[in-house]
Amino acid sequence: MGKWLSPCVPALLSLLGLSWAKHSQAGEAWPAVLFVGGIHADYAARPLHAMGVELDTCKRGQLAERLATGKFNVVVAGTLNDADRKAAQDFLAQGGGVFICNPEAWSESKNFTATLEWLAQLGARGRWEVFQETDPRNLATDIMGCRLFWTSDVAPPVNDGVKGVLTLTAASTTGWEPPMSFDLSPDWTVVVRGAASTKSVPAERHDDYLRPWIPKAGIASAPPLMAIREVGKGRLAVMAIRYYWLFTPPTNCPTAEAMLTAGAGGKPSDWLRVFANAFRWLAEPSMKAGLGGAGTPEAVLNPPVKPWEIPKEYDWTKLGPLTNQPQYAGLIGARTALSSGTGSVADYVAAAKAAGLSFIVFLEDTLKSDQAKWDRLVAECAAATDKTFAAIPGLTYEDAQGDHLYAFADEVKFPKPSMVLADGRLATNRSNRTAAYFDYVNEYMQQHILSGFWRHKENWLHPADYKLYNSFPIVSFEDGKPVDEAFDTYRYFMGLGGCQAPLAFEIMTSPAQVAKRAKEGWRVVSFRPPERLRSKWHEQAWSFSGNGAQYITNGPRILAWRAPNCLTFTNGLWWRPDLWEFRVGFRVASDEGLKTVILHDGDRGVLRRWLPKGAKTFETEITFSNCQQLGLFLEVEDINGRKAIGDQFWNRNLLCEEFFCSDRCNFLGSCRLRTRQGGQIWTPVGFQGNMGATPSKGLLNISVQPAVSLTFNSPTLPIDGQPMGFPTVALNFGFHPPGELKHLFAYPHTYLISPEVSIGQTDYLFGYDPAEEKAEKTPLGHPYEQPQHGWGNSWGSWHKLVPTRLLSGTSRTYAFNWLPGGFRMGFHVTNLLVTKPVTLGEEGVQVMHASMPGWVLHSGEQIIATPDSEDRRGPLVKGIFATLEEKGGSAIVFGAELFRSQLQYHYRKGGHLSLYYAPEGGSLAEGDRVLYGVGFAGAASGTTTAQMLEFVRETGLHQPREGRYNPRIKRGRRISNHVFESSDGGFEADFPRASLPCFVPTTVTGMNDNWSVFLLDRKRTWPNVRALPIRDGAAYTQLDPSEGDMDVFIGHPVTCDREDVKIQVAWHEPGTWFLEAHNPTDEAVKTELRASSGWTPFAFRETVELAPGTSRIWLVKETAAAPGR
């Protein structure tokens, strides 16, 4: 772009406090600065250019190439890889300037360490610490709630025009990397210091790569924030704040802007001006040497808006044949004389090789070992490992409550003395019970291990509250005797999308046991080679989509297991059957003959049950549609009752998907949606920022934020787990009658996750044992540190669970997907059985309260209460709803039409809103059913009450069956505004075009879970079909009448007269559909399959006979004259 400036730039410079005359004198050259990794156009690029700085960007790894042009004077970077670090060193030697932000650690520990070591050689040693402010008057709080300290201690040559700067404070480094200082040699000049009232405090961590940088003591006053020095011909600067906070923060990051230019809390902040001054100083030697002259590309100042690409058609015809995968078998559980067993590593390795195994995992007992013995085990395992065989170190350990845990492979380490008690057990008796566990597994070993719990029946923790467990021993034996069998728990975890690697433990105390256990016991079989198992096994246990990497067996073999496109990048496209398709293929075998082959969907049910009748092999491949997430895994049994159990594929359609965080505590997920303008926007899968629809573990707290992340370009922070946007209203649900356990446990179930709707479920099964509230000792007698930190969230929960006293049942949150720019709708439904009589009183029990005041109460078109009104109560019947305008987004609460409401609204002065369940008589008898539903909708910040009222009118929420999307029903019937009933396997209706500010959530009941369901819009051109999710007889979809008139079929493409026969229909490839009929029963079936009336993509009618446990597959040709073609 050069030095040409528009007439508005002098005004901008004036606003920035920079003298126009001083920095734009005729002929004065501007320093050319190269940013490694990008730059924020609004916060940094344009203001810096207005200050007289030319700038450009390059990707990592391109630094040497760009500097070779001689066009740049200064490089700005954070963490440097080897190539870029060498380029920076060479540039310094040529007289160039280098500006290094404090290196970031989380994403790349190796380069973090190397960058800090390089700086340390130059006299700037990094410090892993946090800044804290001792004088409240020197603090400012910005609009994101961040606390920043202020200083005016800014020295030449970077202080020209600088009034002061704000810098983030922090309490810890969990989940983020706050600013940190340096220990500086005399070669350095500190040009920016914290105030005299500011100090630094070492941040305790157990990560090996961080430990060398944790200082022994903090800086008592005025820690260095920025320093400069000369290095040979060149110049170098170091900066306390990280690159991604300053130069590449999120698009809307008020805290970054506050530090750079905007200030906060009445305090100015001129960090960007400090940088501009520093760039000039850093550039002086190279400019004198004739370097520089690069201009500023327009794309850096005004980045073009890139539409989200439309993916090319997925060519399914190129999918290769199913091929057998490598089989590397091994045993887990060897114990040597280094703990409670006998023999040596070499003895076990020799026995394992003689038995034809490819690896053996040692699980030494830490209670009978120590660090020295562990070091010896690791060394001996390394010596015995090569490309053909892996000896893998591992250990078992216990906690203060008596739980049994393990860790092996990769970066496994012996616990530090600070993490354990005097008897060697993990110190889970602290005020925060899980602190030692997270220090050990999450920080010290970085989760780069296979870890988890075993001896499940003996454990004090309930498996539903396990955490940091990326694997799961389904069966365990000790010296050949059974210890544990937990297949049902494994099914439950697979239903959550846990993707834990399946394991079998064969604890062996003598090498002589290896041969027998290898032949008769349970082996783990990996599809990955031994050398990978030693160093990268944890990557086979990622929680996000599954890996198809291993299985356990005491007989049959899973020769092949694949699911191509199970993670599908749909790029916000709803009508792309090629992208929505995924396939599941497998081949299994048994030398003895196969009895059953079962394809499970977690604990939701059996998808297929084949009966091979003693065949030696069995294989198939099924075409699925990625319309709902399935917990797919195999269970194979031979004729002798021996089994193989496989690991999971967890299919995900990125239009809306959920997965387990690697901690296996929190559910995460997102909806990656396409705006009307073709851009990309993300919102949570449910109604909690960055969380899933399924409730996370820990204390039961069903919190719904209807407007979360619905505002375009919402503000956020570069912090792990930081939600998008300003705080928004939360609707906190829960049914907690008198006499029930004080603290209930959020027993999670993933009921249904799909692009159309996500339904998370919590089961009222358990609560926390009241006896623990005042417990002084653990079950093993270890004193609890006081005070104990309550029941904790999903990470902090480490307590005994006991059955609920009064209730059983479920609460579900329905999160329909979002039409970007409009409203998003959802429902909360609680369905409980009373197991003992309950007295609630006349008022009933509170079941929802809104976290923010300011609600306005409506009855139809009339406002009946505002925040200035007095308190009032009444039934939440149809037509009663409440609206709220808030900076974090607007929200609506209304009664769900299908429920006979026993809900009462309580409205208090100031606009406080709560809902109460109040049955007649104020009591509940044993066997009574508590059933209620609440609807809600959210919209972006700035959505007015008038717009919310228009939404209510258009969707018919104020009056039954009124609204602008009323369909003309041709088949089936309407039950409520959004619920329809099918007839003979289908529902058909004409929906007239209506410009609605939302998707229309549509549920069709009376369907069969065993048969595929599709949406067909006969008014659309091809593609005009998509598969729909179904659960418990209800199919769900979202209609968009704003696109045009719709002629809709919602139903089963193919039906038959046997409801227990499974019928799978899926688009297969251009012009061809996949059709499978499966008989899961033990009896032969004869039935007629026929295409449904109203289904036009293909015709089909055939009578079939299906033997027990068999399938038949057709590839059906599409009808050329089908509507839309």
Order of alpha helices (4+ residues) and beta strands (2+ residues): alpha-alpha-beta-alpha-beta-alpha-beta-alpha-beta-alpha-beta-beta-beta-beta-beta-beta-beta-beta-beta-beta-alpha-alpha-alpha-alpha-beta-alpha-beta-beta-alpha-beta-beta-beta-alpha-beta-beta-beta-alpha-beta-alpha-beta-alpha-beta-beta-beta-alpha-beta-beta-beta-beta-beta-beta-beta-beta-beta-beta-beta-beta-beta-beta-beta-beta-beta-beta-beta-beta-beta-beta-beta-beta-beta-beta-beta-beta-beta-beta-alpha-beta-beta-beta-beta-beta-beta-beta-beta-beta-beta-beta-beta-beta-beta-beta-beta
